């Protein structure tokens, strides 16, 4: 068992432990994948408190030396990180993109027209200076309009403007939680949440989902969440209620109420993030409406009309307002008031909602195409869902299917990118509908996906579709 040498340490013991860990990794005594001793056992060996070791492991995770997973332990992390497959390259004309969820960017409002309109805005020079970290009142009021699509009657005094949803997640979690806290996430979830939580010293605690009568994925299991809260001391839960990424599930109001009950019973704060919500035509109550005293809601217009603007909105319980403002100020001072004004104009003049109508129409056609061409493989999705969760033949390796498609210039994402636990990936792919402009290219890519899966289905032991 690894035990650090801290006899000559000066200063805080937890930093000495983290420093020793960093030195032993650098010196080759510890290697990628090595499991560190349980915190309680190491505390006993060193003669220090459990809290000291917890802080040490948290500091090591902040330095990206280790990777902790609630319920499994802490492991030495890789020294290098591969570029995320979600990050776009500057020029990839030959590859048909079914991996990244850009949601019909060719139907975005005209940037040129938006900039011309903005140039005539009275007092525009003010936007070229510093503004409050939470954003100008007019821009926060734009957030009120955006949150209506999320089923939330937002208070502009509780809204802050952020540099997109990703930045919103970071500052919200920093405001609501402390380093070392464990946050429940779905067993399959938004890939960047893992690095986002680890980067600020939080631990992701995976909780399984319920399954519907048709075998599809449903909401987070409330009983499993309650068990995790008791056994892991959870402080919060991260949820995507309206178009869960990657499974596409939309929670019923009953499912939402069940999770609210658990959150209240165990004093969990709720972070809800759902950038694809505006594509849905049915509006269900947000967690921010069902449990306003403990919920922070995150909204973004990146998927609807303008990823380049990097504008998002957070709506937080009143007591956390000042903390959110401070965290935004510490990270970037403020979101750009220039691009916030661009978005505000598009919202006021109806361009955002016009773009949304066109994208919904295009998506309905793409969904029909995908459902037809990928049959008989089960596609969990819907006409207003901008991606699908595709079941592969049982036992199929989604990494191998992804690699085979990459050879054919088609990009998809294996379930591995969405799994909270480090284990063999489940037989699913995420297929996005809107990153390609051309219906014909989209159709050709789906045909390649289908034929490739058919080839894998012929392998011994792989005899039927999932679902």
Buried (B, 14 or more C-beta within 10 A) or exposed (E): EBEBEBEEBEEEBBBBBBBBBBEBBEEEEBEEEBBBBEBEBBBEBBEBEEEBBBBBBBBBBBBBBBBBBBEEBBBBBEEEEEEEBEEEEEEEEEBBBBBBBBBBBEBBBEEEEBEEBBEEBEEEEEBEEEBBBBBBEEBBBBBBBBBBBBBBBBBBEBBBBBBBBBBBBBBBBBBBBEBBBBBBBBBBBBBBBBBBBBBBBBBBBBBBBBEEEEEBBBBBBBEBBBEBBEEBEBBBBBBBBBBBBBBBBBBEEEBBBBBBBBBEEBEBBBBBBBBBBBBBEEBBBBBBBBBBEBBBBBBBBBBBBBBEBBBBBBBBBEEBBEBBBBBBBEBBEBBBBEBBBBBBBBBEBEBBBBBBEEBBEBBBEBBEBBBEBBEEBBBBBBBBBBBBBBBBBBBBBBBBBBEBBBEBBBBBBBBBBBBBEEEEBBBBBBBBBBBBEEEEEBBBBBEBBBEBBEEBBEEEEBEEBBB
